[in-house]
Amino acid sequence: MAAETYKGSFYCVKCKDHRDAEGQVSVNEKGTRIAKAKCPTCSTNLTRFLPKA
């Protein structure tokens, strides 16, 4: 099975703006899906919480 990816808007706390990026989706212990990517402008780690599957 291929790894799930999320492509969409993330909020960058360093740039204080929404950035479009693509990142890998993981699931934590509580079952929350979390997408992680890098900001294309400043290379800060971006995190977006997604609804449960």
N, C-alpha and C positions, 0 to 999 in steps of 0.2 A: 504494500500500500504506500502510495506517495505521501509525503508530508503535506499537511494542509497549510495553505498560505492565505493571507488577508491582504487585499489591496484596497486602500482607501485613505481616509483622512485621519491623521494623528495630530495631537496638540503637542507642540514643542515648548517646554517650559523655559528654555534658554532664549529662543527667538520670540516667545510669547505670540505665536501665530500657529494656524493650522497648516500642516504640510501633508502633501500626498506622498505616500511611500508604500512599499510592499514588504511584508514581514512574515516570519514563521509563526504559526499558532501552536501553543502548548496548553495543557490542561493542568491546573494545580490540584492539590489534595481535596479541595472542596467541590471540584467539578467546574470551576470557573475557567472559561477559555480566555487566554491572554495572547494578544498579538504583539510581537516585539520587532522593531525595525530600527534603522539609523536615519537621522535627519539628513536630507540631501544637502542642506545649507551648512550646518555647523557640526555634523557627525555625532550629535548627542543621541543617546539611546532613547527611543520612543516606545511607549507602552500604551496599549489600548485594551480595555476590558470589553469582551464580547459577550452576548447573551449565551446562556447554556444551550447546548445542542438539543 
